Amino acid sequence: MYNKLVYTVVLICLLGTVTAYAQNPLRRLPGMGGGGMGGGSTQDSLKRRDNNEDSITIWFRYLDTSRAQLLDSSIVDFYKRFPVPANYTYLGNLGLAARPLGFNPILKSGFDPGFHAYDPYKLRLDQVRFFQTTRPYSELNYVLGSSAEQIINVMHTQNIKPNWNFAIQYNLINSLGAFKNQSTNHSRYLFNSDYTSKNKRYHLYFVALSNSMQSNENGGIQDDYDYMSDLVSYQERSAIPVQLGDYVPYRRNVLNSVLNTGNRQRTTTYLIRQQYDLGRKDSIVTDSSVIPLFYPKLRIEYNLQYNRHRYRYLDRQPQDSFYIKNYDFLVDPANEFTIEESWNDVINDFSLYSFPDEKNAQQFLKAGVSLQNLTGIFTDGKRTFYNLFIHGEYRNKTRNQKWDLEAQGKLYLAGYNNADFDVNASIKRYISKQLGYIKAGFQNVNRTPSYIFEPGSSFSLVALPSLNKENITRIYGSLDNPLKKWNLSASYSLVSNYTYFTDYYKPNQASALFNVLEVSAEKNFRIGRRWNWMARVQLQQRAGDGPVNMPLLFTHHRFGYEGTLGFKNLRFAAGLEGRYHTAYKADFYSPMLSRFYFQDTATLKLNFPDIAAYLHFRIRSFAAYIRAENLNTVTSKDGVFGFYNNNLAAPNYPHQGLMIRVGIFWSFVN
């Protein structure tokens, strides 16, 4: 019933957009290119309403930034519209657990429940966009793929008044998958609002967002037979036996979103931020109006944030052999086995800002103190914790746009995470058009291991006697040249007391110090007038005895035509795209904990690089994406021809065969 309601709403939106587009197409929308804007160039733009009813000015800022940005209308890079980045891998069906093909530790101090396998699909506070627009503006993104895969993104924003904006957003990922019991059903909701008083002294931000992640877990295909090569018996991939939920019949019904054996995770966040500025008033007097201005010197800020996290693993019909083999503490699982844990988190924060240069809002000094109250609800009862921490920040984007300095720090004074801290400082300098930008930074994080490693967690199946704090030091730098379209970056990480899992559920902590070096380069080459080649290479290496494995080399390439085909309003891109990584001992996956865990016995090697063919185009405000992915899986064996030469995302977890994805992105002005 829920899904039927979603489809009805989407259909109504589609019909409404057709009408709106016919009356007011986005071809009259200026400023749809990518890139950023200067901090002071957009003041009071909403007051200057254009006499042309079809015109619009729109820009946005993120919550903790002061830089205005424009919308991105580029079409070449499909991964800007896709939830999983190009350098990530997911377990054979969109919506299943995903991880990066590089070292990606938690670089944040403080409390952390410990569940991150679905992070690429979640909406975070730092991704919330606060818009300013002179006309109501909407976006519709719909992608349909093989195995009944669908992605729906709907967003609408408008200004109620020139000083008051709101935005709503809904996202859906739903996919059955090619193999048995791996269906996913994720949804995200967002409402946010931004209000500024007429005298520009008071600011109010409000955010309400929710992430609902649900995925059935099959534990991978059974490994007692070479099912992938037996095309005569297992040409239909859904017939291959799996390790969990094998009792569930494979149904090609997108409306079936029942959780049989798998994980359901839900996070909800509410934020209210209030700011009051003290400073100097000014105004701009024109022939027809007086535009008030305000230059802040001191800002008082109060934040109230509420977070709720819920985690559940469910198996309606446990298979004893799988649990006895991999979770040997479960001698006799019940008929319906479940593990649950939830957290309520309330943060009260008080901060002060100082603006040394009244005409540069992108230079400020911030200091604050926060009180966090945590309540955990587990299978054996309830426990409460608290944290008291201080934080500070300095930012300065100089008015000549050449220097960009940032420094942040946080220290936990008392509570569950007592003595946790993190510091991060970076400096960026514009050199010239020919050389671009140079950036260097330093980061150090000292953190309590995630709560899933604690004996009190419902998901802590075997407890360690004691855990030390993790410490990670990272030094990084980059060279970026937008004119010549190349980027070079490097990072060096020094890690101690790294916590991880082994054997599906056993926690461990590395006693030895180890380090990780990563170097990456990206360059866009112009092969001809309209032919382009994007090449990205990522090299990474661990030194020392650390529980981290990753491919030595990951590379991503895109080669194709980019142009107009002679039509003024057409933007067209078509070509081939490929990804490859060297063989390495890839992490296994634990369905019950929804975590990847370290192993050093099985080596994962690609049969052939991942290859996709694409055709993308934009006509004014309408863009379309047509893609044929995993062309590398084509094979002919035992008289059977098809796309069955699957690569593995993790041991026992094959990727899909041929994937056809067709998507539209439609932006329009109401």
QUICORHU-V536722 format. One record per run of one state. SS is the DSSP state (alpha for helix, beta for strand, coil for the rest). FROM is the first residue (numbers start at 1). LEN is the number of residues. Records with the same first field share a line. If there is no record, write none. Layout:
SS=FROM-LEN  FROM-LEN
This chain:
coil=1-1  24-2  29-7  37-8  48-10  63-6  70-8  81-7  91-7  101-18  122-3  128-1  134-3  146-3  162-2  176-8  197-5  217-4  222-15  240-2  243-18  286-4  316-4  327-10  355-8  379-2  398-5  416-5  433-3  448-3  454-16  482-4  497-2  503-3  510-4  527-4  544-9  564-6  582-2  585-3  591-4  598-6  605-5  620-2  630-1  638-2  644-4  651-2  655-4  670-1
alpha=2-22  26-3  45-3  78-3  119-3  125-3  237-3  320-7  451-3  631-3
beta=36-1  58-5  69-1  88-3  98-3  129-5  137-9  149-13  164-12  184-13  202-15  221-1  242-1  261-25  290-26  337-18  363-16  381-17  403-13  421-12  436-12  470-12  486-11  499-4  506-4  514-13  531-13  553-11  570-12  584-1  588-3  595-3  604-1  610-10  622-8  634-4  640-4  648-3  653-2  659-11
